[in-house]
Amino acid sequence: MRIDDSIFLQDKSKASTRATRHAQLQFSFLKSKPVNTSLNMKTNWNTGINYGFSTIKSMMWILGLWPLQRNNVVYTIQWFIMFMTVSLTVINVLIEPFKSCDADRDGFEILRIIENSTHGWLSIIFPRIYMKKIAVNLNSAIDDWLSPAIKKEWRVIMMAYARTGRLVARTHLIVGIIAGILWFTSAFLSNKQETGTIGNGTATWNFVFPSTCLYKGISYSTYKILFAMQIIQASVLLIAECACDVFFFSIIMHLCGQLELLRIQFTMISKTRYDEKRHVLGPLIKRHCQLIALAKNIEDAFNINILLRFLIISIAIAISGIGILLSIKQQNYQEVIKMFLSTQFYMGQVFLYTYAGDMLQNQSESIVYAVYSSEWHEISPIMMKDLIFVMMRMNTPLRISAGKFFYLTRNTMTDILKTTLTYISFIRVTLINE
């Protein structure tokens, strides 16, 4: 009888060990392993992450901003060329308003172009400065998709968030390409009537960027060369703006997907065996700490850029609003449509950032309710204390701020609208009094 009891206890111990190993394997996908070289990235890229980040990777590769190739010398030179291209564009745009040359210029259009150029310049600089932290998040996302322990239903959840990022990336890029083509075409066709009146080669031309005073009196052949160069500059600005916006949105969406999986795992704690709960809770707590660190990386990399962009966007929307009012008064409905579309583009950028920040906060807060809704009263007092500490930490949700001044939520968008409407009302009253 003693021999049978011994055999029974050994079998029970082996079964418990196998169950523990199974539980650890089940949650092993939560542990991120750093991937530090571009070779690993190229080998492991044909996974689910390709679905959500392929478009973003192409745009950032053009700019020299793809994080996993940050140590490549050739890639660094490529980024420097793009940086100089954008910097020269910004200088060109800023010089034009200060040159006096009797040229008829649309002040609202110049301000909008200055805003877009500044956005593109910031999108080139900040991702490069914080490329190491961005690479940590990207490597973590690759490891999440490569994990062999992901269940089918978990992969469906991750794919849903990846699909959202993919849709936003492609839509943003397509809209930008269409706007750019219309912009280039309208600038070029506006000179059609002047091509027959060149004569002595002192014609005044319209460019993609305001350069009428800077390049006054050039010939038509020189104009075509400069126009082609400005198309390249504008294309780089367009890609820079789109790449920064959609990368931020997509990496936040992936983080939200991991938080939702973590919430599901906390909900399932009560369904595991009593002797396995301790082994399951540890990896979950460790994973939550990892997600907190990943959210902090995004906060550090983007908060200053977001603050500057929101300030510029607020001013641009206010100026566009005044321009719409003046254009309606002058019955210039073509300019009304142009300014209205530019305002919608600015609001779309604000919505991307605020929606991502709000989604991240909601997903992190949902974990608290998941822990509270679990059968915590049936676990041991020691584990109950662990869950209390988890809930205390989760009471401070994960949030992204704009320069540490305010957090990105949906209320932020309404606050920006209120601020811009205040600016519009003030400027409108000032113009009426004059």
C-alpha positions in Angstrom: 0.0 0.0 0.0 2.9 2.3 0.8 4.4 1.6 -2.6 1.2 2.5 -4.3 0.9 5.7 -2.4 4.4 6.6 -3.3 3.7 5.9 -7.0 0.5 7.9 -6.8 2.3 10.9 -5.2 5.0 10.8 -7.8 2.4 10.7 -10.7 0.6 13.6 -9.0 3.8 15.6 -8.7 4.7 14.9 -12.3 1.2 16.0 -13.4 1.5 19.2 -11.4 4.9 19.9 -12.9 3.6 19.4 -16.4 0.6 21.7 -15.6 2.9 24.3 -14.3 5.2 24.1 -17.4 2.1 24.3 -19.6 0.9 27.4 -17.8 4.3 29.0 -18.1 4.5 28.1 -21.8 1.0 29.6 -22.2 2.1 32.9 -20.9 5.6 32.9 -22.4 4.5 35.0 -25.3 4.2 37.9 -22.8 7.9 38.0 -22.3 9.6 40.3 -24.8 13.1 39.5 -26.1 15.1 42.3 -27.6 16.0 42.2 -31.2 18.9 44.5 -31.8 20.0 43.9 -35.4 18.5 44.4 -38.7 19.5 40.9 -39.7 17.0 39.5 -37.1 14.4 41.9 -38.4 14.8 40.7 -42.0 14.7 37.1 -41.0 11.6 37.4 -38.8 9.6 40.0 -40.7 7.3 37.6 -42.6 4.9 37.3 -39.7 1.7 38.8 -38.6 3.4 42.1 -37.9 4.0 42.6 -41.6 0.2 43.1 -42.0 0.1 46.1 -39.7 3.6 47.7 -40.3 4.5 47.0 -43.9 3.3 50.3 -45.2 4.8 52.2 -42.3 8.1 50.4 -42.8 8.3 51.5 -46.4 7.7 55.1 -45.6 10.2 55.2 -42.7 12.8 53.3 -44.7 12.7 56.1 -47.4 13.3 58.7 -44.6 16.0 56.8 -42.9 13.9 56.4 -39.8 13.3 52.7 -39.6 14.4 51.9 -36.0 15.9 48.5 -36.6 18.5 49.9 -39.0 19.6 52.8 -36.8 23.2 51.6 -36.5 23.7 51.3 -40.3 26.1 54.0 -41.6 24.6 54.2 -45.1 21.1 54.4 -43.5 22.3 57.3 -41.3 23.6 59.1 -44.4 20.3 58.6 -46.0 18.5 60.2 -43.1 21.0 63.1 -43.2 20.2 63.8 -46.8 16.4 63.8 -46.0 17.0 66.1 -43.1 18.9 68.6 -45.2 16.2 68.4 -47.9 13.5 69.2 -45.4 15.6 71.9 -43.7 16.2 73.7 -47.0 12.5 73.5 -47.7 11.7 75.1 -44.3 14.3 77.8 -44.9 12.9 78.5 -48.4 9.3 78.8 -47.0 10.4 81.1 -44.2 12.5 83.4 -46.4 9.7 84.1 -48.8 7.4 86.2 -46.5 10.3 88.5 -45.5 11.3 89.4 -49.1 9.5 92.4 -50.6 8.9 92.1 -54.3 5.5 93.5 -55.2 4.2 89.9 -55.8 0.7 89.0 -55.1 0.8 86.3 -52.4 -1.9 84.6 -50.4 -0.9 85.0 -46.8 -3.2 82.2 -45.6 -1.7 79.8 -48.1 1.8 80.7 -47.0 0.9 80.1 -43.4 -0.5 76.7 -44.2 2.6 75.8 -46.1 4.8 76.9 -43.2 2.7 74.8 -40.9 3.0 71.7 -43.1 6.8 72.2 -43.5 7.3 72.6 -39.8 5.3 69.4 -39.2 7.5 67.5 -41.6 10.7 68.9 -40.1 9.7 67.8 -36.6 8.7 64.4 -37.9 12.2 64.0 -39.3 14.0 65.1 -36.2 12.2 63.6 -33.1 11.9 59.9 -34.4 15.6 60.0 -35.1 16.5 61.3 -31.6 14.4 58.7 -29.8 15.0 55.9 -32.4 16.5 53.6 -29.7 13.4 53.7 -27.5 11.1 53.3 -30.6 13.2 50.2 -31.6 12.5 48.6 -28.2 8.7 48.8 -28.8 9.0 47.6 -32.3 11.2 44.6 -31.3 8.6 43.8 -28.6 5.8 43.8 -31.2 7.8 41.4 -33.4 8.4 39.1 -30.5 4.7 39.1 -29.7 3.8 38.0 -33.2 6.6 35.4 -33.3 5.6 33.7 -30.1 4.5 30.1 -30.7 2.3 30.1 -27.7 -0.3 32.6 -29.0 -3.7 31.1 -29.1 -5.9 31.4 -32.2 -8.4 33.7 -30.4 -5.6 35.9 -29.1 -4.2 36.2 -32.7 -7.6 37.3 -33.8 -7.6 40.1 -31.3 -4.1 41.2 -32.2 -5.0 41.1 -35.9 -8.0 43.4 -35.3 -5.8 46.1 -33.8 -3.2 45.6 -36.6 -6.0 45.9 -39.2 -7.0 49.3 -37.6 -3.4 50.5 -37.9 -3.1 49.3 -41.4 -6.3 51.0 -42.5 -5.3 54.3 -41.0 -1.8 54.1 -42.5 -3.0 53.4 -46.0 -5.9 55.9 -45.8 -3.6 58.7 -44.5 -1.1 58.0 -47.2 -3.6 57.9 -50.0 -5.3 61.1 -48.9 -1.9 62.8 -48.7 -0.9 61.5 -52.2 -4.2 62.8 -53.7 -3.8 66.2 -52.0 -0.2 66.4 -53.2 -1.1 65.6 -56.8 -3.8 68.3 -56.8 -1.4 70.7 -55.2 1.3 70.2 -57.8 -1.1 70.2 -60.7 -2.8 73.4 -59.7 0.6 75.2 -59.2 1.9 74.1 -62.5 -1.3 74.8 -64.5 -1.6 78.3 -63.1 1.5 79.2 -65.2 0.0 78.0 -68.5 -1.0 81.4 -69.6 2.4 82.9 -68.8 4.4 80.5 -70.9 3.4 82.4 -74.1 4.5 85.8 -72.7 8.0 85.0 -71.5 9.8 87.1 -74.2 12.9 88.4 -72.3 12.9 85.7 -69.7 11.8 87.8 -66.8 8.5 86.1 -66.0 7.1 85.5 -62.5 6.2 81.9 -61.8 4.2 80.0 -59.3 5.9 77.2 -57.4 4.9 74.3 -55.2 6.3 76.3 -52.2 6.1 80.1 -52.1 9.2 81.1 -54.0 7.9 83.9 -56.3 10.3 86.5 -54.8 13.2 84.1 -54.2 13.3 83.0 -57.8 12.0 86.1 -59.5 13.0 86.5 -63.2 14.2 83.0 -64.0 13.6 81.4 -67.4 11.1 78.7 -68.1 13.7 75.9 -68.4 15.1 76.9 -65.0 11.6 77.1 -63.6 10.9 73.5 -64.6 14.0 72.3 -62.9 13.2 74.1 -59.7 9.6 72.9 -59.9 10.7 69.3 -60.1 13.1 69.8 -57.1 10.2 71.2 -55.1 8.0 68.3 -56.0 10.7 66.0 -54.5 10.9 68.2 -51.4 7.1 68.2 -51.0 7.0 64.5 -51.4 9.5 64.0 -48.6 7.5 66.3 -46.3 4.3 64.4 -47.1 6.0 61.0 -46.3 7.5 62.4 -43.1 4.1 63.6 -41.8 2.3 60.4 -42.7 5.0 58.1 -41.4 5.2 59.8 -38.0 1.5 60.0 -37.5 0.7 56.4 -38.6 3.7 54.9 -36.7 2.5 56.5 -33.5 -1.0 55.3 -34.1 -0.1 51.7 -35.1 2.4 51.1 -32.2 -0.2 52.4 -29.8 -2.8 50.1 -31.3 -0.5 47.1 -30.8 0.1 48.1 -27.2 -3.7 48.3 -26.7 -4.0 44.8 -28.1 -1.5 43.5 -25.6 -3.3 45.2 -22.8 -6.6 43.6 -23.9 -4.9 40.2 -23.9 -3.5 40.9 -20.4 -7.0 41.8 -19.3 -8.3 38.5 -20.6 -5.5 36.6 -18.7 -6.4 38.3 -15.5 -10.0 37.4 -16.0 -9.0 33.7 -16.4 -7.0 33.6 -13.2 -10.0 32.3 -11.2 -10.4 29.4 -13.7 -7.0 27.9 -13.0 -6.2 25.4 -10.4 -5.3 26.6 -6.9 -1.8 25.4 -7.0 -1.2 26.9 -10.4 -2.4 30.4 -9.6 0.9 31.5 -8.2 2.7 30.4 -11.3 0.3 32.2 -13.6 0.0 35.5 -11.7 3.8 36.1 -11.7 4.2 36.3 -15.5 1.1 38.5 -15.7 2.5 41.0 -13.3 5.9 40.9 -15.1 4.1 41.5 -18.4 2.2 44.4 -17.0 5.5 46.0 -15.9 6.8 45.5 -19.4 3.8 47.2 -21.0 4.2 50.1 -18.6 7.9 50.5 -19.8 6.8 50.3 -23.4 4.2 53.0 -22.9 6.8 55.2 -21.2 9.1 54.8 -24.3 6.3 56.1 -26.5 5.6 58.9 -24.1 9.3 59.9 -24.0 9.7 59.7 -27.8 6.6 61.6 -28.9 5.4 64.0 -26.1 7.4 67.1 -27.1 6.6 66.5 -30.8 2.9 66.2 -30.1 2.9 69.4 -28.0 4.6 71.4 -30.7 2.3 70.0 -33.4 -0.8 70.7 -31.4 0.2 74.3 -30.8 0.9 74.8 -34.5 -2.3 73.0 -35.5 -4.4 75.2 -33.1 -3.0 78.4 -34.7 -3.4 76.9 -38.3 -7.1 76.0 -37.6 -7.8 79.4 -36.2 -6.2 81.1 -39.2 -8.1 78.9 -41.6 -11.3 79.7 -39.8 -10.7 83.4 -40.3 -9.8 82.8 -43.9 -13.1 81.0 -44.4 -15.0 83.9 -42.9 -13.2 86.4 -45.1 -13.5 84.3 -48.2 -17.3 83.9 -47.7 -17.5 87.7 -47.3 -15.7 88.1 -50.6 -17.7 85.3 -52.2 -14.5 83.4 -53.0 -15.9 79.9 -52.6 -13.0 78.2 -54.2 -10.8 79.4 -51.4 -13.5 78.4 -48.9 -13.4 74.8 -50.1 -9.5 74.8 -50.0 -9.4 76.1 -46.4 -12.2 73.8 -45.3 -10.3 70.8 -46.6 -7.1 71.9 -44.9 -9.0 72.3 -41.6 -10.4 68.8 -41.9 -6.9 67.5 -42.5 -5.6 69.2 -39.3 -8.5 67.8 -37.4 -7.8 64.3 -38.8 -4.2 64.6 -37.4 -5.5 65.7 -34.0 -8.1 62.8 -34.0 -5.4 60.2 -34.7 -3.3 61.2 -31.7 -6.3 61.8 -29.3 -8.0 58.5 -30.3 -4.9 56.5 -29.8 -4.2 58.1 -26.4 -7.8 57.6 -25.3 -7.8 54.0 -26.4 -4.6 53.3 -24.5 -6.0 54.8 -21.3 -9.3 52.9 -21.6 -7.6 49.6 -22.2 -5.3 50.1 -19.2 -8.2 51.0 -16.9 -10.1 47.9 -18.0 -7.5 45.7 -16.4 -8.6 47.0 -13.0 -12.2 46.0 -13.5 -11.0 42.6 -14.8 -9.1 42.0 -11.6 -12.0 43.1 -9.5 -14.5 41.0 -11.4 -12.4 37.8 -11.0 -13.0 35.4 -8.1 -10.4 37.0 -5.9 -12.2 36.0 -2.8 -11.4 32.3 -3.5 -7.6 32.7 -3.7 -5.1 32.6 -0.9 -4.5 35.7 1.3 -1.0 36.0 -0.1 -2.2 36.1 -3.7 -5.0 38.5 -2.7 -2.4 40.9 -1.4 -0.6 40.6 -4.8 -3.8 41.5 -6.6 -4.3 44.5 -4.3 -0.9 45.8 -5.3 -1.7 45.2 -8.9 -5.0 47.2 -8.7 -3.2 50.0 -6.8 -0.7 50.3 -9.7 -3.4 50.1 -12.3 -5.4 52.9 -10.7 -2.9 55.2 -12.5 -3.7 54.3 -16.2 -1.2 54.4 -19.0 -1.5 57.7 -20.8 0.4 59.7 -23.4 0.9 63.4 -22.7 1.7 66.4 -24.9 4.9 67.8 -23.4 3.8 66.8 -19.9 1.1 69.5 -20.0 -2.0 67.6 -20.8 -3.0 64.0 -21.7 -4.2 62.8 -25.0 -7.9 62.0 -24.7 -11.0 62.6 -26.8 -11.7 65.6 -24.5 -8.4 67.1 -25.8 -9.9 67.4 -29.3 -12.9 69.4 -28.0 -10.5 71.6 -25.9 -8.5 72.4 -29.0 -11.7 73.3 -30.9 -12.8 75.5 -28.0 -9.4 77.3 -28.0 -9.4 77.8 -31.8 -13.0 79.1 -31.8 -11.9 81.6 -29.1 -9.0 82.8 -31.3 -11.4 83.1 -34.3 -13.9 85.1 -32.3 -11.2 87.4 -31.0 -9.6 88.0 -34.5 -13.1 88.4 -36.1 -14.0 91.1 -33.6 -10.7 92.8 -34.2 -11.2 92.9 -37.9 -14.7 94.2 -37.6 -13.6 97.1 -35.3 -10.9 98.0 -37.8 
